[in-house]
C-alpha cells in the first residue's frame, strides 16, 4: 500500500508540473484587478459537483486575501441566485470537461443579465464550448484521474486547486496585501493570532 500511495503522490505531483503556464494567468489577474480593485466589483466563482467544491475554496481564499469573491451554485443561479451578479463583477468558472450543462447555461444567463461581464474559465478542455465563451482560459493540462476507475474527480480537482492558488497569490502581490491587511479580515483562530504577531 505504501508504494501505491507513493505512486499516487507522484502522479498528482507530475500533473501539477504539467499545468501549462501561459500569459492567460497575467490576463486573468488583470481582469480581476480591473473588475474588483478598480471598478469595485467582485469575483463570482462557480462550478458543479467536485469542481464546485474547489470553487468555494477559491472564492473564500480570494476574500480572505483582499479580493472580494463569492460562490454561486450554477443550479441555484437558475432559481434567483443569479441576482448576486452586479455591474463590474467578473465570473470565474470551473469545469474539467468544459461541457458541464449547468455551467454553460450559467454563461448564457449571466450574459443575459450583464451583457459585457468578463469570464475566465479553468478547464481541461481548452477547445470546448466553455472556453470559446470565455475571455480567457486557464488550462489544467487535462491530466488522467488517479482514481482507480479513472472516473472520480481526483487529479483534475488537484490541478484546479493549484491554479486557484496561483491566481490568489498573484493577486496578493498585485495589490500589496500585507499581514496587517490579513489580520483585519481574519480575527479568530491560530491564523488570526499569527497575523497579528501574537504568541500562544
C-alpha positions in Angstrom: 0.0 0.0 0.0 2.8 2.5 0.8 4.3 2.0 -2.6 0.9 2.5 -4.2 0.4 5.7 -2.2 3.9 7.0 -3.4 2.8 6.4 -7.0 -0.4 8.3 -6.4 1.5 11.2 -4.9 3.9 11.1 -7.9 1.0 11.1 -10.3 -0.5 14.1 -8.7 2.8 16.0 -8.5 3.5 15.4 -12.1 0.1 16.6 -13.1 0.8 19.9 -11.3 4.1 20.3 -13.0 2.4 19.7 -16.4 -0.1 22.6 -15.9 0.5 24.9 -18.9 1.9 28.3 -17.7 0.9 30.9 -20.2 0.0 34.6 -20.5 -3.6 33.6 -19.6 -2.6 34.0 -16.0 -1.5 37.6 -16.5 -4.7 38.3 -18.4 -6.8 36.7 -15.7 -5.1 38.7 -12.9 -5.5 41.9 -14.9 -9.2 41.2 -15.5 -9.8 40.5 -11.8 -7.8 43.5 -10.7 -9.7 45.8 -13.0 -13.1 44.4 -12.0 -12.5 44.3 -8.3 -9.9 46.8 -7.3 -10.5 49.5 -9.9 -14.3 49.2 -10.6 -15.4 47.9 -7.1 -16.9 44.7 -8.4 -16.3 41.1 -7.1 -15.2 37.7 -8.3 -18.1 35.3 -8.7 -16.8 31.8 -8.7 -18.8 28.8 -9.9 -18.5 25.1 -10.6 -20.7 22.0 -10.4 -20.1 18.9 -8.2 -16.4 18.4 -7.1 -15.4 21.4 -9.2 -17.9 23.4 -7.3 -16.2 22.5 -4.0 -12.9 23.8 -5.4 -14.7 26.9 -6.5 -15.9 27.5 -2.9 -12.3 27.2 -1.7 -11.0 29.7 -4.3 -13.8 32.2 -3.5 -13.2 32.2 0.2 -9.4 32.3 -0.2 -9.7 35.4 -2.5 -12.0 37.1 0.1 -9.6 36.4 3.0 -6.7 37.9 1.0 -8.2 41.2 -0.1 -10.1 40.4 -3.3 -13.8 40.2 -2.5 -15.4 37.0 -4.0 -18.5 34.9 -3.7 -19.5 31.4 -4.6 -22.5 30.9 -6.9 -24.1 27.5 -7.3 -24.8 27.2 -11.0 -28.2 25.4 -10.4 -29.3 27.9 -7.8 -28.5 30.6 -10.3 -31.5 29.5 -12.3 -33.7 30.0 -9.3 -32.9 33.6 -8.4 -29.4 33.5 -7.1 -28.2 34.9 -10.4 -29.2 38.2 -8.8 -25.8 38.2 -7.0 -24.2 39.4 -10.2 -23.7 43.1 -10.2 -22.2 45.6 -12.6 -18.4 45.3 -12.8 -18.3 41.7 -11.5 -16.2 39.0 -13.1 -17.1 35.3 -13.5 -14.5 32.6 -12.8 -16.0 29.3 -13.9 -14.6 25.8 -13.3 -15.4 22.8 -15.4 -12.9 19.9 -16.2 -14.8 18.8 -19.3 -15.8 22.2 -20.5 -19.2 20.7 -21.2 -20.9 20.9 -17.9 -24.5 21.8 -18.7 -25.2 23.9 -15.7 -22.1 26.0 -16.2 -22.8 26.6 -19.9 -26.4 27.6 -19.0 -24.9 30.0 -16.4 -22.8 31.7 -19.0 -25.9 32.3 -21.1 -27.9 33.5 -18.1 -25.1 35.8 -16.9 -24.7 37.4 -20.3 -28.5 38.0 -20.4 -28.3 39.9 -17.2 -24.8 41.5 -17.5 -24.1 41.7 -21.2 -20.4 42.5 -21.0 -19.4 40.5 -17.9 -15.9 39.2 -18.3 -15.5 35.5 -18.0 -12.4 33.5 -17.0 -12.5 29.7 -17.0 -10.4 26.9 -15.5 -10.9 23.8 -17.7 -9.2 20.7 -19.0 -10.8 21.3 -22.4 -9.3 24.5 -23.9 -11.1 24.0 -27.3 -14.5 23.2 -25.8 -17.7 25.3 -25.8 -17.0 26.8 -22.4 -13.5 28.0 -23.4 -15.0 29.5 -26.6 -17.4 31.6 -24.5 -14.7 32.9 -22.2 -12.5 36.0 -22.4 -9.5 33.9 -21.0 -8.9 30.2 -20.5 -6.7 28.6 -17.9 -6.0 25.1 -19.0 -5.4 22.4 -16.4 -3.4 20.2 -18.7 -6.3 17.7 -18.6 -4.5 15.1 -16.5 -5.7 11.5 -16.2 -7.5 10.9 -12.9 -5.6 9.0 -10.3 -8.9 7.4 -9.3 -8.7 3.6 -9.5 -11.6 3.7 -12.0 -10.3 6.7 -13.9 -13.6 8.4 -13.3 -13.9 10.3 -10.0 -12.5 13.8 -10.0 -9.2 13.5 -8.1 -6.2 14.7 -10.1 -8.4 17.2 -12.0 -9.5 18.8 -8.8 -5.9 18.9 -7.5 -4.8 20.9 -10.5 -7.9 23.2 -10.3 -7.0 24.0 -6.7 -3.4 24.7 -7.6 -4.4 27.1 -10.4 -6.7 28.9 -7.9 -3.8 29.2 -5.5 -1.6 30.7 -8.3 -4.3 33.3 -9.0 -4.8 34.2 -5.4 -1.0 34.6 -4.7 -0.6 36.8 -7.8 -3.5 39.0 -6.8 -2.0 39.4 -3.3 1.3 40.5 -4.9 -0.5 42.8 -7.3 -2.4 44.7 -4.5 0.4 44.6 -2.0 -1.6 42.6 0.5 0.1 42.6 3.9 -0.1 40.7 7.2 -1.9 43.7 8.7 -4.4 43.5 5.9 -4.9 39.8 6.6 -5.3 40.4 10.3 -8.2 42.8 9.6 -10.1 40.0 7.8 -9.1 37.0 10.0 -9.8 37.8 13.6 -10.2 34.3 15.0 -8.1 31.2 15.5 -4.4 30.4 15.1 -4.0 32.3 11.8 -5.6 35.4 13.2 -3.2 35.4 16.2 -0.2 34.7 13.9 -1.1 37.5 11.5 -1.2 39.9 14.5 2.2 38.7 15.8 0.6 37.2 18.9 2.1 34.2 20.7 0.2 31.3 22.3 
